[in-house]
Amino acid sequence: MDLPILLIIIIVLALIFDYINGFHDAANSIATIVSTKVLTPFQAVLWAAVWNFAAFFLAAYVIGEFKIGNTIAKSVNTDFINLEVIFAGLVAAIAWNLLTWWFGIPSSSSHTLIGGFLGAALMHALVTDYHLIALAQPNLEIFDKLILAFKQLFTQNVVRYDKVIPIFLFIFLAPLIGSAISIVITLFIVNVSKRSSPRKADNAFKKLQLLSSAAFSLGHGLNDAQKVMGIIGAAIIFHHTKTLQDPVYLALDSSHQFNYFVDHYFWVPFVSFLMISLGTMSGGWKIVKTMGTRITKVTPLEGVAAETAGAITLFISEHFGIPVSTTHTITGAIIGVGVTKRVSAVRWGITVSLLWAWILTIPISAMVAGLTYLVVVFVK
């Protein structure tokens, strides 16, 4: 089956984003294991990449579905999705990811992608409304047409709030859950191992950190690779339902279209998990420094606690099909570890800067995607 050029470009861009996501978020998986000197940066990225890819087999053959990918694909009402919307969202996401990587800001690739998708869809709805108003009332001034278009926009269900509200809530809940779990784990480990000699305990936790970092990398791959799957899935489902008018897809309920897409385009999840693991192998040392040392100093014991807490949080979110930020999750877990020592052990100035980056990611990505969509429509 021949695919439209724009759909092919979208798939390529999505996989590029997936790769960038890997090296942008490599620090999430390896920051503590590098800062505690359990592995060198090169060894750590290889270790993380292996477990990123192993997540594909966990999702496909153990869990048996890709819940997070489905959530992403369904976050926008299908009436407001087209290939131009998805293209604009991806361009915005890639631009913001590269910018934050360059400046060493651990922002969320997940929220970048979601913000881009939502922003482009909202701009598409606004432009459509404006054109319809212009046709119906050609004598109106441009400003009046815009006001009417904005009013019309607020009456439409462009965004699937049942999918998007949990994503927004977990901007704050994921780091809080990660922090709470890491505090409990740290206090438990400290009490259990307090009679062990410091040297023996340190060596034991260095070995355990290999397992905890593997678990977190598994959760990272499970969570983040599915987001790209979701975007590619939205594009391919649009192609089948709107362009081809494929009777098989049209006969399916929207909640089952994604699962049908996965069954018939099984190479998409495979390549999505492969690309994020390759991206992880490229690393991201600037962000490793921020995550592993600038928030709080981390020992092997604390590294085990932070990574285990982060992994548990990611597995919980996957179970409920809620895309979360691995950056937010591990940052919250590292903060929780720091708090168990003393509140002043956490460098709150760095933490507040990170919080602002997190809050601004979705709106900035949405605005960039909206402007990109306007350029695409103008050029077209």
C-alpha positions in Angstrom: 0.0 0.0 0.0 1.4 3.4 -1.0 1.5 6.0 1.8 1.2 9.7 1.2 4.5 11.7 1.2 3.4 13.7 4.3 2.5 10.6 6.2 6.0 9.2 5.4 7.6 12.4 6.6 5.5 12.3 9.8 6.7 8.7 10.5 10.3 9.7 9.9 10.0 12.8 12.1 8.3 10.8 14.8 11.2 8.4 14.9 13.7 11.2 14.9 11.8 12.7 17.9 12.0 9.2 19.4 15.8 9.1 19.0 16.1 12.7 20.4 13.9 11.7 23.3 16.3 8.8 24.0 19.4 11.0 24.3 17.5 13.9 25.9 16.1 11.5 28.6 19.2 9.3 28.9 20.1 11.2 32.0 16.9 10.1 33.7 18.0 6.5 33.5 21.7 6.9 34.2 22.2 10.0 36.3 22.3 8.4 39.7 24.3 5.3 38.6 26.9 7.6 37.0 27.1 10.1 39.9 27.7 7.2 42.3 30.4 5.9 40.0 28.9 2.5 39.7 29.3 2.6 35.9 31.1 5.0 33.6 28.8 7.2 31.4 29.5 5.0 28.4 28.7 1.7 30.3 25.6 3.3 31.8 24.0 4.4 28.5 24.6 0.9 27.0 23.0 -0.6 30.1 20.0 1.7 29.9 19.6 1.2 26.2 19.4 -2.5 26.5 16.6 -2.2 29.1 14.8 0.5 27.1 14.5 -2.0 24.2 13.6 -4.9 26.5 10.5 -2.9 27.4 9.1 -3.7 23.9 8.9 -7.4 24.8 7.4 -6.7 28.2 4.6 -4.6 26.6 4.0 -6.8 23.6 4.2 -10.3 25.1 3.6 -9.9 28.9 1.3 -6.9 29.3 -0.2 -7.6 25.9 -1.2 -4.0 25.0 0.1 -0.5 24.6 -2.1 1.6 26.8 0.0 4.8 26.8 0.2 4.8 23.0 -3.6 4.5 22.9 -4.0 7.5 25.3 -1.7 9.7 23.2 -3.5 8.8 19.9 -6.9 9.6 21.5 -5.9 12.8 23.3 -7.4 14.9 20.5 -10.9 14.5 19.0 -10.5 12.7 15.7 -12.6 15.4 13.9 -9.7 17.8 14.5 -6.8 15.5 13.5 -5.2 15.6 10.1 -1.6 15.0 8.8 -0.7 18.8 8.9 -1.7 18.9 12.6 0.5 15.9 13.5 3.4 17.3 11.4 3.2 20.7 13.1 3.1 19.1 16.6 6.2 17.0 15.8 8.2 20.0 14.5 7.4 21.9 17.7 8.2 19.0 19.9 11.6 18.4 18.2 12.5 22.1 18.4 11.7 22.4 22.1 13.5 19.1 22.9 16.7 20.2 21.1 16.6 23.7 22.7 16.2 22.3 26.3 18.9 19.6 25.6 21.3 22.3 24.4 20.9 24.3 27.6 20.9 21.2 29.8 17.3 21.7 31.1 15.7 18.4 32.0 12.3 19.2 30.5 9.7 16.6 29.6 9.8 15.1 26.1 6.4 13.6 26.9 4.8 16.9 27.6 6.6 18.5 24.7 5.0 16.0 22.4 1.5 16.3 24.0 1.7 20.1 24.0 2.6 20.1 20.3 -0.2 17.8 19.4 -2.8 19.8 21.3 -1.6 23.2 20.1 -1.6 22.2 16.4 -5.1 20.7 16.8 -6.5 23.8 18.5 -5.0 26.0 15.8 -6.5 23.8 13.1 -9.9 24.1 14.7 -9.5 27.9 15.0 -8.4 28.3 11.3 -11.3 26.1 10.2 -13.8 28.2 12.2 -12.3 31.4 10.9 -12.7 30.3 7.2 -16.3 29.2 7.8 -17.2 32.5 9.4 -15.4 34.4 6.6 -17.5 32.5 4.0 -20.8 33.0 6.0 -20.1 36.7 6.9 -17.7 38.2 4.4 -18.4 41.8 5.4 -17.1 41.4 8.9 -13.7 42.9 9.9 -10.8 40.5 10.4 -10.7 41.2 14.1 -14.5 40.5 14.5 -14.0 37.2 12.5 -11.2 36.2 14.9 -13.4 37.0 18.0 -16.2 34.8 16.6 -13.7 32.1 15.7 -12.3 32.0 19.3 -15.9 31.9 20.7 -16.7 29.0 18.4 -13.5 27.2 19.4 -14.5 27.2 23.1 -17.8 25.4 22.2 -16.0 22.5 20.4 -14.5 19.4 22.0 -11.1 19.6 20.3 -9.3 18.1 23.3 -10.3 14.8 24.9 -10.3 16.0 28.5 -10.8 12.5 29.8 -7.4 11.6 28.4 -5.6 15.0 28.9 -6.7 16.0 32.5 -4.9 13.0 34.1 -1.7 13.9 32.0 -1.8 17.4 33.4 -2.5 16.2 37.0 0.5 13.9 36.8 2.8 16.8 36.0 2.6 17.4 39.8 1.5 13.9 41.0 4.4 11.9 39.4 7.2 13.7 41.2 5.2 13.7 44.4 4.5 10.0 44.2 8.2 9.3 43.2 9.3 11.5 46.2 7.0 9.8 48.7 8.0 6.3 47.6 11.7 7.1 47.6 11.4 8.5 51.2 9.8 5.3 52.4 12.3 3.1 50.6 15.3 5.1 51.9 14.1 5.1 55.5 13.4 1.3 55.2 16.9 0.6 53.7 18.6 2.8 56.3 16.9 1.0 59.2 17.5 -2.5 57.8 21.2 -1.9 57.0 22.2 0.3 59.9 24.2 -2.6 61.6 26.2 -3.4 58.4 29.6 -2.0 58.0 29.6 1.1 55.8 32.0 -0.4 53.2 30.1 -3.7 52.9 26.8 -1.8 52.6 28.2 0.5 50.0 29.5 -2.4 47.8 26.2 -4.2 48.2 24.2 -1.1 47.1 26.5 -0.5 44.1 25.5 -4.0 42.9 21.8 -3.4 43.7 21.9 -0.2 41.7 22.5 -2.1 38.5 19.1 -3.8 39.1 17.3 -0.6 40.2 18.7 1.4 37.2 17.6 -1.5 34.9 14.1 -1.4 36.3 13.9 2.4 35.8 15.2 2.1 32.2 12.6 -0.6 31.6 9.9 1.8 32.8 11.4 4.6 30.8 11.3 2.6 27.6 7.8 1.3 28.4 6.5 4.9 29.0 8.3 7.0 26.4 8.5 4.8 23.3 4.7 4.4 23.4 4.2 8.1 23.0 5.8 8.1 19.6 3.7 5.0 18.7 0.6 7.0 19.7 1.5 9.9 17.3 2.3 7.5 14.4 -0.9 5.6 15.2 -3.0 8.8 15.1 -1.5 9.6 11.6 -2.0 6.1 10.2 -5.6 5.8 11.7 -6.4 9.2 10.1 -5.1 7.9 6.7 -7.2 4.8 6.9 -10.4 6.4 8.2 -10.4 9.8 6.4 -8.3 9.3 3.3 -8.9 5.7 2.3 -12.3 5.4 4.0 -11.1 1.9 5.0 -14.3 0.0 5.9 -12.4 -2.2 8.4 -11.3 0.8 10.4 -14.6 2.6 10.0 -16.5 -0.4 11.4 -14.3 -0.4 14.6 -15.1 1.7 17.7 -12.5 4.4 18.1 -11.2 2.7 21.3 -10.4 -0.4 19.2 -8.9 1.3 16.2 -5.5 1.7 17.9 -5.3 -2.0 18.8 -6.1 -2.9 15.2 -3.4 -0.5 14.0 -0.8 -2.2 16.3 -1.7 -5.6 15.1 -1.3 -4.6 11.4 1.6 -2.2 11.7 3.6 -4.2 14.3 6.8 -2.8 13.0 5.8 0.6 14.5 6.1 -0.4 18.1 9.2 -2.4 17.4 11.0 0.5 15.7 9.7 3.0 18.3 11.4 1.0 21.1 14.5 0.5 19.0 14.9 4.2 18.2 14.6 5.3 21.8 17.2 2.8 22.9 19.6 4.0 20.2 19.0 7.6 21.3 19.7 6.6 24.9 23.1 5.2 23.7 23.9 8.7 22.4 23.6 9.9 26.0 23.1 13.5 27.3 25.9 14.5 29.7 24.8 18.0 30.3 21.5 16.8 31.8 23.2 14.0 33.7 25.1 16.6 35.6 21.9 18.5 36.6 20.0 15.3 37.5 22.8 13.4 39.2 24.7 16.1 41.2 23.2 19.5 41.2 19.8 18.6 42.8 21.5 16.7 45.7 24.5 14.5 46.2 23.5 10.8 45.9 25.1 7.7 47.4 24.7 4.1 46.1 22.1 3.4 48.8 20.2 6.6 47.8 20.6 5.8 44.1 18.9 2.4 44.6 16.0 4.1 46.5 15.5 6.9 43.9 15.6 4.5 40.9 13.4 1.9 42.5 10.9 4.6 43.4 11.0 6.1 39.9 10.5 2.6 38.4 7.5 1.9 40.6 5.9 5.2 39.7 6.4 4.5 36.0 4.9 1.0 36.2 1.9 2.4 38.1 1.3 5.0 35.4 1.6 2.4 32.7 -0.9 0.2 34.4 -3.5 3.1 34.3 -2.4 4.2 30.7 -1.3 7.6 31.9 1.7 9.1 30.1 4.0 10.7 32.6 7.3 12.4 32.5 10.3 10.2 33.4 12.1 13.5 34.0 9.6 14.6 36.6 9.4 11.1 38.1 13.2 10.6 38.8 13.6 14.2 39.9 10.9 13.8 42.5 12.5 10.5 43.6 16.0 12.2 43.9 14.4 15.1 45.9 12.8 12.5 48.2 16.2 10.9 48.9 17.7 14.3 49.7 14.9 15.2 52.1 15.6 12.1 54.2 19.0 13.5 55.0 17.7 17.1 55.7 15.6 19.5 53.8 18.6 21.8 53.1 20.3 18.9 51.3 18.1 19.6 48.3 19.2 22.5 46.2 15.8 24.1 46.0 17.0 26.9 43.7 17.7 24.2 41.0 14.4 22.5 41.8 12.3 25.6 41.4 14.0 26.3 38.0 13.1 22.8 36.9 9.5 23.3 38.0 9.2 26.4 35.9 10.6 24.5 32.9 8.0 21.7 33.5 5.1 24.1 33.8 6.1 26.1 30.6 6.8 23.0 28.4 3.2 22.3 27.4 2.1 25.9 26.7 5.3 26.8 24.8 5.2 23.6 22.7 1.5 24.3 22.0 2.2 27.8 20.8 5.1 26.8 18.6 3.0 24.0 17.1 0.1 26.4 16.5 2.5 28.8 14.6 4.0 25.9 12.7 0.6 24.8 11.6 -0.2 28.3 10.3 3.1 28.2 8.3 2.2 24.7 6.9 -1.3 25.8 5.9 0.1 29.0 4.3 2.8 27.1 2.3 0.3 24.5 1.3 
